[in-house]
Amino acid sequence: MKKILLILLIGFFSFQGFGQGPDPELFRTWYLRFVLSTDLNDPYEVSEISPAINPFITISEDLSFSGEGACNTFTGVYEYFDENTLSAINSFNETNEDCGSQAHNSFETHFFSFIANEFWYEITQESDGLTLTASNMLMGYAIFKEFPLSTSEFIINDITIYPNPVSDKLFISSENTVIEKISVYSLTGRKVAEVVDETNSIDVSNLSKGIYFIEISSTEGKTVKKFIKK
């Protein structure tokens, strides 16, 4: 009788743990679009870095990973925690070549720091494919796509947002650029607002106080900016 009870208990806990693990969609190559390693550092929009680069990370089912920044490569093994949290703080390895560009070297420092340390992630299905958004405790943020940058994704440089901080309506100034879509993301990568229209503003009055990212899309490209809801 005790043996039967033990078997039943093992089966119960095995069932409870079944399916608890990384989202299977995680296991692929992800191409970086944007990274902010901490709230105190500068953000990097990959499409505006010159000379052009195509940073990526490939994550395998055993949670080993490899990838490339601007000119250096990296490898490691992620440790998985609850709530879709990953960390490779004890296993991250990188090559250490001078990329020959200060912009590239600086970008790699921030990109590698972000993916090596603990972060939580969410995978969402967007109109153009899967998006991986990641956030860390230092208010860092990163966006990855399942496909490389295309020529239509070059950065829009003539866009500004105001007022910032904002309480009600956030306005967008864009010379010679027709805005097609505006998306707002929380620090956890969750989309909290969206407008699909030719507009130059978005109502954020319903958002809680805090830091958010706004992604602005047009036929000329995309840009991501940070704002504070007060």
N, C-alpha and C positions, 0 to 999 in steps of 0.2 A: 504493500500500500504506500509506504514512504517513497519507494522508488518511482511509482506511478505519479505521485504528487510532485516529485522533483522534476520529472520529465515535463509535466504540465506547466510548471513554473518557468522552466527554461524556455519552453515553447512560447509562453505568454510574453516574456520579456524580449525574446527574439522578434516576435511579431511587432511589439511596441517599437522596437528600434529599426524595423524594416522601413526602408525608404528615407530614413533620416540621413542626409548627407548632401553633398554639393548637387546643385541642379545639373543634370546631364548635359544641358545646353552650354555649360561652362567649358566643356572639353573641346576646344577648337582654337584656331588662331584669331586673336583679337588685335585690331589695328587702332592705335591711339589717335584720338582727335584733339583732346584737351587734357591738361593736367595742371593742378595747383597743389603743390606738395603740402603747404600749410597756409593758414590764413595770413601769415606775416610775409609770405614770399610772393614773387611775381607769377602770374598765370602764364602758361605757354599754350598758344593755339598752334597746333602742328602745321596747319596750312599756311601760316605766315612766317615760319622759320626759313631763313635763307642762308646757304643753299638748301634746297628742298630735301627733306628726309621722309622716311616711312617707318617709324618705330612700331614694333608689334611684340606680342607675347603669345606663345603657344602653350596651352595648359593641357596635360594628358590626364587620363582617367586615374592614374596612380598619384595625381597631384604634383608630379614633376613638371617643370616648366623650363622654357628657354625662349630667348628673344633677342631683340636688337634695339639699341637706342638710336643715336645719330651715327656713330661709327663703331662703338663697342658692343659686344654681345654679353649675355648673362644667362645663368642657369640656376636652378635650385629646386627645392621641394616645398610645397606649401603644407602647412598644418591647418586642418579644418576645425573650426569651432562652431558652436550653435549660432543661429541667426545669420547664416551665410557669411561668416567671418573667416578670413584667411590671413596667415602670417608666415613669412619666410625669414624672419629676423635672424635665425640661427643657421640658415643654409644658403643664403644668397651669395653667389659668386659672379664676379664680373671681370672682363678684361680691362686694362687700364691704359689704353692708347690715347695720345693727344689727337683730338679730331681736327686740329688745325683751324678751328673756328671757336672764338669765345662763346658765341651764341650756342653752338652745338655742345661744347663742354658744360656750360651752365645748365642747359636743358637736361643733359644726361644726369647731372647731379640730382636734380629735383625728380626726374622720372624714376630713376633707380631707387631713390629714397622712398618714394611713394609705394612702389610695387613690392619692396622688400619688407616693409613694416606692416603692422596689422591694419587691415581695412575690411569693411563689410561691403557687400555688393548686391546688386539687383539686375536681373536680365529681363528686358522688356521687348516686345515685338512692336517695332515701329513700321511705318509705311514703306521704308526703304530696307527693312531687314532687322536683325537682332541688334540691340544696343546693350552694352554692359556699362553700368554706372557704378562707381566705387567711391566711398567716402571714408575718412579716418577721423580720429578723435581730435585732431589739430585743425579741423575744418578744412582739410584738404579734399580734393574732388578730382575725379578723372572720368573721362568718357571714352569708350572704345566702341568700334563697329566691327562687324564680321567681314568687312571687305575693305580693301585699301582706298586711300584717297583718290577721288576722280578730279578731273580738271574743273568740274562745276562746284567743287567744294573749297575753292580758294577763299581766303578770308576777305570779308568786307571791311575796309579800313575807315570808311567815312561815316560810321554810325556812332552816335552817342546816346546815352539815356539820362533822363532827368525827371523829377528831382531824385536825389540819392543821398541820404535816406528818403524813403517815400512812405506816405500813409494811405493814400487812396488810389490815385491813377498814376501809372508810370508812362512817361512819354518817350518816344524814340525819334531822334533827329537823324535823317538819312538823305544826304544830297545825291540826286541822280540814281537812287536805289528804290525800287518798288518792293516793299516788304510783303511776302506771301504768307508767312506763318510765324507766330510768336509762341514759344513754349517756356514755361517756368518750372524749374526743378528745385526741390529742397536739397539740403546738404546730404541727405541719405540717398539721393538720386531718384526720388519719386517725383513723377510729373504731377504738379499741383494746379496748373492752369494752362490753357492753350487757346489761341485765337487763330483760326485759319481764314484769313481775309486780308485784303489790302487795307492795312490800318497803320497808324503810327502811335497807338497807345494800348494799354491793357490795364484792366481794373484789378488791383491787388488788395483791395480793402478787406477782403475776407480771409487773407492769409494771417497766420500768427506772426508775432514779432520774431525777427531773426534774419539770418543771411540766406539768400537765394541766388540762383543762377538763371539768367534769361538767355535762351538760344533764339537768335533772330535769323530767319531764312529768307532768301530771295533768289531770283534767277541767277544773280551774280555770285552767290555763295552763302556762307553762314558765318556767324560770329557768336561767341559766348561772352557775356559780361556778368559781373557780380553786382548785386544791389542789396540794400538793407531795408527791411520792412520795419517801420517804427510804430 
